[in-house]
Amino acid sequence: MLDAYKSINDRFLSVDEKRLLFFLLEKAKINKTKNWLDSLKVFPFEDGGMGSYYFLESSYTSIASDVLFKDQDGIVVLATLYVNAENEPCEVDVWKMNYTPLVQIPYVIKDLRQNRDQ
């Protein structure tokens, strides 16, 4: 049943999702090529449109990186990159603080936690 679901719902990353995943990979110091990003098939979670997906069928073991940003509507979003035991990225979890669908990943991604003292 899972394989049937995957074949119907798999898709390539959008331009915005690539930018976010690249940001998370770079922050985690995980090197992946542009070709890897362009050919990556993802499998969305049913999360109410917040934007979570996985792309490697293995259980995640740790958080590689995360970022806190504001959605276009001003609501704070936490995006987290998970890796498996081999340190291979396998999932991106996107959680919007009010559980509504993600409107737009910002063009310039900045972690809100970096600006706390300013």
C-alpha positions as YAML, in Angstrom:
chain: A
units: angstrom
residues:
- id: 1
  name: MET
  ca: [0.00, 0.00, 0.00]
- id: 2
  name: LEU
  ca: [2.82, 2.42, 0.83]
- id: 3
  name: ASP
  ca: [4.43, 1.85, -2.59]
- id: 4
  name: ALA
  ca: [1.15, 2.67, -4.34]
- id: 5
  name: TYR
  ca: [0.84, 5.86, -2.29]
- id: 6
  name: LYS
  ca: [4.41, 6.83, -3.12]
- id: 7
  name: SER
  ca: [4.04, 6.37, -6.86]
- id: 8
  name: ILE
  ca: [1.00, 8.65, -6.92]
- id: 9
  name: ASN
  ca: [2.32, 11.34, -4.60]
- id: 10
  name: ASP
  ca: [6.04, 11.56, -5.32]
- id: 11
  name: ARG
  ca: [7.21, 14.75, -6.96]
- id: 12
  name: PHE
  ca: [10.26, 16.90, -7.53]
- id: 13
  name: LEU
  ca: [11.12, 19.81, -5.26]
- id: 14
  name: SER
  ca: [9.86, 23.28, -6.09]
- id: 15
  name: VAL
  ca: [12.38, 26.10, -6.54]
- id: 16
  name: ASP
  ca: [11.53, 27.41, -3.04]
- id: 17
  name: GLU
  ca: [11.91, 23.95, -1.48]
- id: 18
  name: LYS
  ca: [15.30, 23.51, -3.17]
- id: 19
  name: ARG
  ca: [16.44, 26.82, -1.75]
- id: 20
  name: LEU
  ca: [15.32, 25.80, 1.76]
- id: 21
  name: LEU
  ca: [16.85, 22.33, 1.52]
- id: 22
  name: PHE
  ca: [20.12, 23.79, 0.20]
- id: 23
  name: PHE
  ca: [20.16, 26.22, 3.14]
- id: 24
  name: LEU
  ca: [19.63, 23.35, 5.61]
- id: 25
  name: LEU
  ca: [22.26, 21.15, 3.94]
- id: 26
  name: GLU
  ca: [24.80, 23.98, 3.91]
- id: 27
  name: LYS
  ca: [24.11, 24.77, 7.57]
- id: 28
  name: ALA
  ca: [24.64, 21.06, 8.40]
- id: 29
  name: LYS
  ca: [27.83, 21.00, 6.29]
- id: 30
  name: ILE
  ca: [26.41, 18.22, 4.11]
- id: 31
  name: ASN
  ca: [27.59, 18.52, 0.51]
- id: 32
  name: LYS
  ca: [25.13, 17.62, -2.23]
- id: 33
  name: THR
  ca: [25.31, 18.66, -5.87]
- id: 34
  name: LYS
  ca: [22.80, 20.74, -7.80]
- id: 35
  name: ASN
  ca: [22.09, 17.60, -9.87]
- id: 36
  name: TRP
  ca: [21.18, 15.75, -6.67]
- id: 37
  name: LEU
  ca: [18.74, 18.51, -5.72]
- id: 38
  name: ASP
  ca: [17.28, 18.67, -9.25]
- id: 39
  name: SER
  ca: [16.70, 14.91, -9.46]
- id: 40
  name: LEU
  ca: [15.50, 14.40, -5.88]
- id: 41
  name: LYS
  ca: [12.03, 12.86, -5.65]
- id: 42
  name: VAL
  ca: [10.16, 13.67, -2.45]
- id: 43
  name: PHE
  ca: [7.16, 12.12, -0.78]
- id: 44
  name: PRO
  ca: [4.99, 14.69, 1.02]
- id: 45
  name: PHE
  ca: [3.53, 14.00, 4.43]
- id: 46
  name: GLU
  ca: [-0.11, 14.74, 5.03]
- id: 47
  name: ASP
  ca: [0.55, 17.68, 7.34]
- id: 48
  name: GLY
  ca: [-2.17, 20.14, 6.41]
- id: 49
  name: GLY
  ca: [-0.05, 21.86, 3.77]
- id: 50
  name: MET
  ca: [2.83, 22.92, 6.03]
- id: 51
  name: GLY
  ca: [5.32, 21.33, 3.61]
- id: 52
  name: SER
  ca: [6.99, 18.32, 5.29]
- id: 53
  name: TYR
  ca: [8.37, 15.51, 3.13]
- id: 54
  name: TYR
  ca: [10.79, 12.61, 3.13]
- id: 55
  name: PHE
  ca: [13.06, 11.39, 0.35]
- id: 56
  name: LEU
  ca: [14.99, 8.46, 1.76]
- id: 57
  name: GLU
  ca: [13.25, 5.46, 3.22]
- id: 58
  name: SER
  ca: [15.15, 5.07, 6.43]
- id: 59
  name: SER
  ca: [14.48, 6.13, 9.94]
- id: 60
  name: TYR
  ca: [16.04, 9.40, 10.91]
- id: 61
  name: THR
  ca: [18.39, 9.34, 13.86]
- id: 62
  name: SER
  ca: [19.23, 12.96, 14.46]
- id: 63
  name: ILE
  ca: [18.67, 16.57, 13.55]
- id: 64
  name: ALA
  ca: [21.30, 17.85, 11.12]
- id: 65
  name: SER
  ca: [20.12, 21.46, 11.06]
- id: 66
  name: ASP
  ca: [17.10, 23.67, 11.41]
- id: 67
  name: VAL
  ca: [15.96, 27.20, 10.70]
- id: 68
  name: LEU
  ca: [13.30, 29.46, 12.15]
- id: 69
  name: PHE
  ca: [11.77, 31.94, 9.69]
- id: 70
  name: LYS
  ca: [8.58, 33.90, 9.11]
- id: 71
  name: ASP
  ca: [6.11, 32.83, 6.47]
- id: 72
  name: GLN
  ca: [4.76, 35.47, 4.11]
- id: 73
  name: ASP
  ca: [1.75, 35.90, 6.45]
- id: 74
  name: GLY
  ca: [4.03, 36.67, 9.43]
- id: 75
  name: ILE
  ca: [3.63, 33.31, 11.21]
- id: 76
  name: VAL
  ca: [6.84, 31.69, 12.47]
- id: 77
  name: VAL
  ca: [7.92, 28.42, 10.80]
- id: 78
  name: LEU
  ca: [10.46, 25.85, 11.96]
- id: 79
  name: ALA
  ca: [12.08, 23.74, 9.22]
- id: 80
  name: THR
  ca: [14.23, 20.80, 10.35]
- id: 81
  name: LEU
  ca: [16.53, 18.54, 8.33]
- id: 82
  name: TYR
  ca: [16.86, 15.00, 9.67]
- id: 83
  name: VAL
  ca: [19.60, 12.50, 8.79]
- id: 84
  name: ASN
  ca: [19.85, 8.73, 9.17]
- id: 85
  name: ALA
  ca: [22.56, 6.70, 10.92]
- id: 86
  name: GLU
  ca: [24.89, 7.16, 7.90]
- id: 87
  name: ASN
  ca: [24.43, 10.95, 8.11]
- id: 88
  name: GLU
  ca: [22.45, 10.94, 4.86]
- id: 89
  name: PRO
  ca: [19.62, 13.46, 4.71]
- id: 90
  name: CYS
  ca: [16.26, 11.71, 4.71]
- id: 91
  name: GLU
  ca: [13.49, 14.10, 5.79]
- id: 92
  name: VAL
  ca: [12.52, 17.74, 6.07]
- id: 93
  name: ASP
  ca: [9.91, 18.58, 8.68]
- id: 94
  name: VAL
  ca: [8.16, 21.93, 8.32]
- id: 95
  name: TRP
  ca: [6.06, 23.12, 11.23]
- id: 96
  name: LYS
  ca: [4.14, 26.37, 11.08]
- id: 97
  name: MET
  ca: [3.38, 27.55, 14.60]
- id: 98
  name: ASN
  ca: [-0.37, 27.94, 13.99]
- id: 99
  name: TYR
  ca: [-0.66, 24.70, 11.93]
- id: 100
  name: THR
  ca: [-1.91, 26.49, 8.81]
- id: 101
  name: PRO
  ca: [-0.57, 25.77, 5.30]
- id: 102
  name: LEU
  ca: [2.76, 27.33, 4.36]
- id: 103
  name: VAL
  ca: [2.22, 30.36, 2.12]
- id: 104
  name: GLN
  ca: [5.74, 31.09, 0.81]
- id: 105
  name: ILE
  ca: [9.29, 30.16, 1.76]
- id: 106
  name: PRO
  ca: [11.20, 33.47, 1.90]
- id: 107
  name: TYR
  ca: [13.50, 34.24, -0.99]
- id: 108
  name: VAL
  ca: [16.27, 35.10, 1.46]
- id: 109
  name: ILE
  ca: [16.26, 32.62, 4.32]
- id: 110
  name: LYS
  ca: [17.52, 34.03, 7.60]
- id: 111
  name: ASP
  ca: [17.30, 32.26, 10.94]
- id: 112
  name: LEU
  ca: [15.26, 34.43, 13.31]
- id: 113
  name: ARG
  ca: [17.35, 33.17, 16.22]
- id: 114
  name: GLN
  ca: [20.42, 34.96, 14.82]
- id: 115
  name: ASN
  ca: [18.78, 38.36, 15.30]
- id: 116
  name: ARG
  ca: [17.65, 38.03, 18.95]
- id: 117
  name: ASP
  ca: [20.27, 40.38, 20.38]
- id: 118
  name: GLN
  ca: [19.84, 43.12, 17.77]
...
